[in-house]
């Protein structure tokens, strides 16, 4: 009898970053949930949690499950990060507390509501255009086109070079996984893309009335250094585009796939907010994040050592039958809040008011103009180490 040997621990040989897993993660999520509260992934020598309670508990306990060693597979204490760490995502208190306070203020629901009219107008115009076409690509023409217009406008970024935003997001979100083929491919054009991104993060590059310049106003009030402000603009450009592109794309996919749910939404437009939460639960655009243990900790009788990586399966928690009734049913009427797609705790998505605003604008405009969606071709997945979504979604709409 000893306390320093590994107790019986559930083990899996699955590779959560293989193409096979990413193409259809759901059977693997179930297997990981059923294997136990915490499961050892042999291929990577890391832990994973896939049940709702355990994912939630780990996200809430930032003292034990830290972010400053990186929220991807790579441990920043053992290998150099591929880019300077984010001072909000990849930080712990007290640094995180200070940077988070600034973004919490700038991105508060009340502050973001100021954007509502502009976001609604842009959504109406774009939706009118694609509905006119009858057939379009739900990804390029809507899920990408909309955030790529309204978000950089809101941040206060110039028009030129915005085509760098998606390649940068691909680098960032593939970068949370292993150094596999997906990461290598995303990094192919890394040099010029990073240069463009960093050039847009300075005070001089930002419009005077945007969200970016509001970060620099926190320098003037003594909350941040000039360099920190630039790094938080980088966080906007890293976290604010792909997440919403994949979220909107997944929403379109769900309604093309479950037309009766679109009918329910059209008949009850007040369900739009809840419907988007259900999309986030059911097809989570952000599937996973990692934490690193700061001490040895016991989880349901299994001992995790200090300095170990833990892969938190947000998307598996979202379909845990211990938490949800009929978890594999897409139901816009359900109470989907409590899903883990925005995370929870001190690192819970600080931009969620913008994500919700974009989805309300687009789904609201679509409910007025689209009677139904049909697939005009086979949707193609866009595989990513962290994100789940589509490369193309050929749609045909029946106008209202
Ligand atoms: C950041 C960052 C990057 C990617 C995602 C994210 C979901 C944050 O650079 O701070 O939050």
Boltz pocket constraint, residues with backbone or C-beta under 6 A from the ligand:
constraints:
  - pocket:
      binder: B
      contacts: [[A, 86], [A, 87], [A, 88], [A, 89], [A, 90], [A, 172], [A, 231], [A, 234], [A, 235], [A, 236], [A, 238], [A, 239]]
      max_distance: 6.0
